[in-house]
Amino acid sequence: MMEQLYEALGIGRPVLDFAEKILAQLEERFAEIDETAEYNQLKVIKAMQDARVSAECFQATSGYGYNDIGRETLEKVYALTFHTEDALVRPQITCGTHALALALSANLRPGDEMISISGKPYDTLEEVIGIRPSCGSLAEFQITYDQVELLPDGGFDFEAIRRAIKPNTRLVEIQRSKGYLTRPTLSVRQIAEAVAFVKSIRPDIICMVDNCYGEFVEKLEPSDFGADMVVGSLIKNPGGGLAPIGGYIAGTKECIERAAYRLTSPGLGKEVGATLGVMQSFYQGFFLAPVVTAAALKGAVFAANVYEKLGFRVIPGADEERYDIIQAVEFGTPEGVIAFCEGIQAAAPVDSYVTPEPWAMPGYDSDVIMAAGAFVQGSSIELSADGPIKPPYAVYFQGGLTWPHAKLGILKSLQRLYEKGLVKL
Ligand SMILES: *Cc1c(COP(=O)(O)O)cnc(C)c1O
């Protein structure tokens, strides 16, 4: 029966047979992922209980949004989960880039320097920082930038970090996930060491972590090890697929206060910001996030094993420990990237009949092809893939609200590559 349904969805016998052999070897990995999900699920439930979440928290507010108990309680839930003093979690934070830009611009002043110690930051941050000149960048406000590359093995270059820190260094940024790069993702343990190192040189330097795609992948978060701010998007892991918009910053009282004053206005800070009826999805999404992240992780592990077996370079490797939900596969040709993305699109519950094509997306420096048939537009905790059309022609695959959907997506991608003669089974 199962096979017939797969066939009806366009998956042929050779692909199914190949996949079954791979899956038979993944039981132990999947059990580990489930164990982490259990831990994180309990952590979130405990936070929701301790914050006294009630049905009242789901009420919509409008206008100024004074005394919005839903908003205030949710921010407490995030702070309790990330073990930070405070948090800012809002629909007014439009996306991950906005949350990061907010955290940076709120906590830096003219004459300050920020250093990225994990190499080149995420593409969209280049304009935020002013690495690529842009209207309103930090550079326009006389905030300077320095960058320390990771070592060839992907670890932090501690000596270079020490040399880069100057009297005006105010903030150090660490990007947990590889983003659109083929470097390894940093583990929480590695980030903890880097934070401790920076603090040992100058405890007043703000350590900020771009936490995008990393939330709930491990049992602990960078904020458990002294990071002053963790920052991310609600249309990724912590939104659990239900949040229709939003970003968060969890961190120290001072950092969050500055961010709130920057987001709304000096003097108003966290006190305003109506929630317009999105609160239930924020809470319920956060509640589901640990198991949704686990589904996405299983998809990533499965994809790594499938494509490594077929001879492609995959990052992380099939057997490697993983620290985010992104799986990169280097196809080496635009055709491979495009076929993979077509397969992901064809597996979607929404927009499965459209064909994705490369285009010049705002904020990116090359054409990008994106596959997503998502309930929330552009959501990348939902099954999605994107590939910049430039060497090494790698596709970045992530998400999957449920494991069966993630599995179908990978089978569809494989089917497409197989039909186009790009792989042999
Ligand atoms: C997605 C992502 C961002 C930006 O988030 P958007 O919501 O796309 O603006 C920043 N950093 C990393 C590592 C990301 O993965």
The ligand as an SDF file (V2000), in Angstrom:
LIG
                    3D

 15 15  0  0  0  0  0  0  0  0999 V2000
   18.3040   32.8850    7.7090 C   0  0  0  0  0  0  0  0  0  0  0  0
   19.5170   33.4330    8.3360 C   0  0  0  0  0  0  0  0  0  0  0  0
   19.6390   34.7980    8.5840 C   0  0  0  0  0  0  0  0  0  0  0  0
   18.6270   35.8160    8.1210 C   0  0  0  0  0  0  0  0  0  0  0  0
   17.3310   35.4940    8.3950 O   0  0  0  0  0  0  0  0  0  0  0  0
   16.1380   36.0080    7.4400 P   0  0  0  0  0  0  0  0  0  0  0  0
   14.9450   35.6670    8.2290 O   0  0  0  0  0  0  0  0  0  0  0  0
   16.2690   35.2610    6.1600 O   0  0  0  0  0  0  0  0  0  0  0  0
   16.3140   37.4620    7.2590 O   0  0  0  0  0  0  0  0  0  0  0  0
   20.7790   35.2240    9.2180 C   0  0  0  0  0  0  0  0  0  0  0  0
   21.7420   34.3730    9.5870 N   0  0  0  0  0  0  0  0  0  0  0  0
   21.6680   33.0480    9.3500 C   0  0  0  0  0  0  0  0  0  0  0  0
   22.7670   32.1550    9.7900 C   0  0  0  0  0  0  0  0  0  0  0  0
   20.5480   32.5470    8.7180 C   0  0  0  0  0  0  0  0  0  0  0  0
   20.4700   31.2520    8.4940 O   0  0  0  0  0  0  0  0  0  0  0  0
  1  2  1  0
  2  3  1  0
  2 14  2  0
  3  4  1  0
  3 10  2  0
  4  5  1  0
  5  6  1  0
  6  7  2  0
  6  8  1  0
  6  9  1  0
 10 11  1  0
 11 12  2  0
 12 13  1  0
 12 14  1  0
 14 15  1  0
M  END
$$$$
